[in-house]
């Protein structure tokens, strides 16, 4: 009979590495990526408001900001002056409140000065994204919303590949009504197809301007580009979010728009998108 000698120390070390890599996201039920091929369409706005909408639905939420060159989530959530700390299991995210209803991780917390530029080549960016995914102690979360930079480049590939073992729920694609923005989102659809990332739906952001005086909505950019693209691609259309000065001001000041302006047209649009994602998550869990 052949005797097999096992190096239990080596096996233990391998298990420790495996458990630590799996453990940080083991308590996260659903992961949603917010993507767009074009900058300036409002990915961070949608990420922030979806996180707040899910919080108001009674869910514990995390926001991972992997837009390394333009980290705006900390300001939008009003936690920009907070610091990230280390614990035995990794980095501790910054929490919005004492209830820890929203946890945030962003490179914005790691910069010495708010105006510091991240002048890094691809490999260094990719390494930090992987570290964010493997080393942040998120704890128990119902949803992790991942706010991504524009495009379909290194950072996106690293993010999707690093999250693949945790089976993300899918991606929300954000566009504005103009044809040039819709064209870039078409490329993002191709990216999702090539990487095997499920598309949860398309959001048409800045879809009309809501007058703060009479509440009339005017289509200053045009309308319907996102809905038409969703129909053509065979993916769900999640809704139109209008330009609303109250939403813009709330994000600038780090206030909870959904709590303060429940009668806004943008409120209805954002909460409907969150309801759709909750339904998708419920379906996948059952």
C-alpha positions as CSV (number, residue, x, y, z in Angstrom):
1,X,0.0,0.0,0.0
2,X,1.4,3.4,-1.0
3,X,1.7,5.9,1.9
4,X,0.8,9.5,1.1
5,X,2.6,12.1,3.1
6,X,0.6,15.3,3.6
7,X,2.3,18.6,4.5
8,X,-0.5,19.8,6.8
9,X,1.2,23.2,7.4
10,X,1.2,23.9,3.7
11,X,-2.4,22.8,3.3
12,X,-3.4,25.0,6.2
13,X,-1.7,28.1,4.6
14,X,-3.5,27.4,1.4
15,X,-6.8,27.2,3.2
16,X,-6.2,30.4,5.1
17,X,-5.5,32.2,1.8
18,X,-8.6,30.7,0.2
19,X,-10.8,31.5,3.2
20,X,-9.5,35.1,3.5
21,X,-10.1,35.7,-0.2
22,X,-13.6,34.2,-0.1
23,X,-14.4,35.5,3.3
24,X,-14.6,39.2,2.6
25,X,-17.5,38.9,0.2
26,X,-19.0,35.7,1.7
27,X,-21.5,37.7,3.6
28,X,-22.6,39.7,0.6
29,X,-25.8,38.4,-0.9
30,X,-26.0,40.3,-4.2
31,X,-23.5,42.3,-6.2
32,X,-24.6,44.9,-8.8
33,X,-22.2,46.8,-11.1
34,X,-23.1,50.2,-12.5
35,X,-21.5,50.7,-15.9
36,X,-21.5,53.0,-18.9
37,X,-19.2,53.4,-21.9
38,X,-19.3,57.2,-21.5
39,X,-18.2,59.5,-18.7
40,X,-20.5,62.2,-17.3
41,X,-23.8,60.2,-17.7
42,X,-24.3,59.9,-14.0
43,X,-23.1,56.5,-12.9
44,X,-22.1,57.7,-9.5
45,X,-25.4,59.5,-9.1
46,X,-27.3,56.3,-10.0
47,X,-25.0,54.2,-7.7
48,X,-25.6,56.6,-4.8
49,X,-29.3,56.9,-5.2
50,X,-29.8,53.1,-5.7
51,X,-27.8,52.5,-2.5
52,X,-30.0,54.9,-0.6
53,X,-33.2,53.5,-2.1
54,X,-32.1,50.0,-1.1
55,X,-31.3,51.3,2.4
56,X,-34.8,52.8,2.7
57,X,-36.2,49.4,1.6
58,X,-34.6,48.0,4.8
59,X,-31.4,46.5,3.2
60,X,-27.8,46.7,4.3
61,X,-25.8,48.1,1.4
62,X,-22.2,48.6,0.5
63,X,-20.8,50.9,-2.2
64,X,-17.4,50.0,-3.8
65,X,-16.1,53.0,-5.8
66,X,-13.6,51.7,-8.3
67,X,-13.6,54.9,-10.3
68,X,-10.0,55.5,-9.2
69,X,-9.3,58.7,-11.1
70,X,-12.7,60.3,-10.2
71,X,-13.8,59.1,-6.9
72,X,-17.0,61.1,-6.2
73,X,-19.0,58.6,-4.0
74,X,-17.5,59.8,-0.7
75,X,-18.7,63.4,-1.3
76,X,-22.2,62.3,-2.6
77,X,-22.7,60.2,0.6
78,X,-21.2,62.9,2.8
79,X,-18.4,60.7,4.3
80,X,-15.5,62.4,2.4
81,X,-13.6,63.4,5.6
82,X,-13.5,59.9,7.1
83,X,-10.5,57.6,7.3
84,X,-10.2,53.9,6.4
85,X,-8.8,51.7,9.2
86,X,-7.2,48.3,9.3
87,X,-8.5,45.4,11.3
88,X,-7.4,41.7,11.6
89,X,-9.5,40.8,8.6
90,X,-8.5,43.7,6.4
91,X,-9.7,47.2,5.6
92,X,-12.7,48.5,7.5
93,X,-15.0,50.4,5.1
94,X,-16.4,53.8,6.1
95,X,-20.0,53.7,7.4
96,X,-22.7,56.3,6.7
97,X,-24.2,56.1,10.2
98,X,-24.1,54.3,13.5
99,X,-26.5,51.7,12.2
100,X,-23.9,50.8,9.5
101,X,-26.8,50.8,6.9
102,X,-24.4,51.9,4.1
103,X,-20.7,51.0,4.0
104,X,-18.4,52.7,1.5
105,X,-14.9,52.0,0.2
106,X,-13.1,54.4,-2.2
107,X,-9.6,55.5,-3.1
108,X,-10.9,58.9,-2.1
109,X,-10.3,57.9,1.5
110,X,-6.7,57.0,0.8
111,X,-5.6,60.2,-0.8
112,X,-3.6,62.7,1.3
113,X,-5.3,65.7,-0.2
114,X,-8.7,65.8,-2.0
115,X,-7.1,67.4,-5.0
116,X,-4.4,64.7,-5.4
117,X,-4.5,63.1,-8.9
118,X,-4.2,59.3,-9.3
119,X,-1.5,59.2,-12.0
120,X,-1.1,55.4,-12.3
121,X,-0.6,52.9,-15.1
122,X,-3.0,50.0,-15.6
123,X,-1.2,47.3,-13.5
124,X,-1.2,49.5,-10.4
125,X,-4.9,50.3,-10.8
126,X,-5.8,46.7,-11.3
127,X,-3.9,45.7,-8.2
128,X,-5.8,48.2,-6.1
129,X,-9.1,47.0,-7.5
130,X,-8.3,43.4,-6.6
131,X,-7.2,44.5,-3.2
132,X,-10.5,46.4,-2.7
133,X,-12.4,43.2,-3.5
134,X,-10.2,40.8,-1.5
135,X,-9.2,42.9,1.5
136,X,-12.2,45.0,2.6
137,X,-14.1,43.5,5.5
138,X,-17.7,44.2,4.3
139,X,-19.4,41.9,6.8
140,X,-23.0,41.0,6.2
141,X,-24.6,43.0,3.3
142,X,-27.7,42.5,1.3
143,X,-26.3,44.4,-1.7
144,X,-22.9,45.6,-2.9
145,X,-23.2,48.4,-5.5
146,X,-20.0,48.7,-7.6
147,X,-19.5,52.2,-9.2
148,X,-17.2,51.8,-12.1
149,X,-15.2,54.3,-14.3
150,X,-16.3,55.0,-17.9
151,X,-15.2,52.7,-20.7
152,X,-14.4,49.0,-21.2
153,X,-10.7,48.8,-20.3
154,X,-8.4,47.3,-17.8
155,X,-10.2,48.4,-14.7
156,X,-13.5,46.9,-15.9
157,X,-11.9,43.6,-16.9
158,X,-10.2,43.4,-13.5
159,X,-13.4,44.2,-11.6
160,X,-15.5,41.6,-13.5
161,X,-12.8,38.9,-13.3
162,X,-12.2,39.5,-9.5
163,X,-16.0,39.4,-8.8
164,X,-16.8,36.4,-11.0
165,X,-16.3,33.8,-8.2
166,X,-19.0,35.6,-6.2
167,X,-21.5,35.4,-9.0
168,X,-22.7,39.1,-9.4
169,X,-26.4,39.6,-9.8
170,X,-25.6,41.6,-12.9
171,X,-25.0,45.1,-14.3
172,X,-27.1,48.3,-14.6
173,X,-26.1,50.3,-17.7
174,X,-26.5,54.1,-17.5
175,X,-26.9,56.4,-20.5
176,X,-28.3,59.8,-21.4
177,X,-30.8,60.3,-24.2
178,X,-28.3,61.6,-26.8
179,X,-27.2,59.3,-29.6
180,X,-23.5,59.7,-28.8
181,X,-24.1,58.4,-25.3
182,X,-26.4,55.6,-26.4
183,X,-23.7,54.5,-28.9
184,X,-21.1,54.2,-26.1
185,X,-23.6,52.1,-24.1
186,X,-23.9,49.7,-27.1
187,X,-20.2,49.0,-26.7
188,X,-20.8,48.4,-23.0
189,X,-23.5,45.8,-23.9
190,X,-20.9,44.1,-26.1
191,X,-18.4,44.2,-23.1
192,X,-21.0,42.5,-20.9
193,X,-21.7,39.8,-23.5
194,X,-18.0,39.1,-24.0
195,X,-17.3,38.9,-20.3
196,X,-20.5,36.9,-19.5
197,X,-21.9,39.6,-17.2
198,X,-25.7,39.6,-17.1
199,X,-27.4,43.0,-18.0
200,X,-30.1,43.8,-15.4
201,X,-31.3,46.7,-17.5
202,X,-30.7,50.2,-18.9
203,X,-31.3,53.5,-17.1
204,X,-31.8,56.7,-19.1
205,X,-30.5,59.4,-16.9
206,X,-30.9,63.2,-17.4
207,X,-34.1,62.4,-19.3
208,X,-35.7,65.8,-19.3
209,X,-35.4,68.8,-17.0
210,X,-37.8,69.3,-14.1
211,X,-38.6,72.9,-13.5
212,X,-38.2,73.7,-9.7
213,X,-41.1,76.2,-9.9
214,X,-43.9,74.4,-11.9
215,X,-42.5,70.8,-11.9
216,X,-43.0,70.6,-15.7
217,X,-40.5,68.3,-17.4
218,X,-38.8,69.6,-20.6
219,X,-36.8,67.3,-22.9
220,X,-33.7,69.5,-23.4
221,X,-31.5,66.6,-24.7
222,X,-34.1,64.5,-26.4
223,X,-35.8,61.4,-25.0
224,X,-36.2,57.7,-25.6
225,X,-32.7,56.7,-26.7
226,X,-32.1,54.4,-23.7
227,X,-35.5,52.8,-24.1
228,X,-35.0,52.2,-27.8
229,X,-31.6,50.7,-27.1
230,X,-33.0,48.4,-24.5
231,X,-35.7,47.2,-26.8
232,X,-33.2,46.6,-29.6
233,X,-30.8,44.7,-27.3
234,X,-33.6,42.7,-25.7
235,X,-32.8,43.8,-22.2
236,X,-35.1,45.4,-19.6
237,X,-35.5,49.2,-19.6
238,X,-35.4,50.3,-16.0
239,X,-36.7,53.8,-16.4
240,X,-36.0,57.5,-17.1
241,X,-34.5,59.7,-14.4
242,X,-35.0,63.4,-15.1
243,X,-32.6,66.2,-14.3
244,X,-33.8,67.6,-11.0
245,X,-32.0,70.6,-9.4
246,X,-33.0,69.2,-6.0
247,X,-31.2,65.9,-6.8
248,X,-28.1,67.8,-8.0
249,X,-28.0,70.0,-4.8
250,X,-28.5,67.0,-2.6
251,X,-25.6,65.2,-4.1
252,X,-23.4,68.3,-3.9
253,X,-24.2,68.6,-0.2
254,X,-24.2,64.9,0.6
255,X,-27.8,64.8,1.7
256,X,-30.4,62.1,1.3
257,X,-32.5,63.2,-1.7
258,X,-34.9,60.3,-1.4
259,X,-35.7,61.1,2.2
260,X,-36.1,64.9,1.6
261,X,-38.0,65.0,-1.7
262,X,-40.4,62.1,-2.0
263,X,-42.7,64.1,-4.3
264,X,-40.1,64.5,-7.0
265,X,-40.4,62.8,-10.4
266,X,-36.8,61.6,-9.9
267,X,-37.8,60.0,-6.6
268,X,-40.4,57.9,-8.3
269,X,-38.0,56.9,-11.1
270,X,-35.2,55.9,-8.7
271,X,-37.4,53.9,-6.3
272,X,-39.0,52.0,-9.2
273,X,-35.5,51.0,-10.4
274,X,-34.6,49.8,-6.9
275,X,-37.9,47.8,-6.8
276,X,-37.0,46.1,-10.0
277,X,-33.6,45.1,-8.6
278,X,-35.1,43.9,-5.4
279,X,-37.4,41.7,-7.5
280,X,-34.5,40.4,-9.5
281,X,-32.6,39.6,-6.4
282,X,-35.6,37.8,-4.9
283,X,-36.0,35.7,-8.0
284,X,-32.4,34.7,-8.0
285,X,-32.5,33.8,-4.3
286,X,-35.6,31.6,-4.6
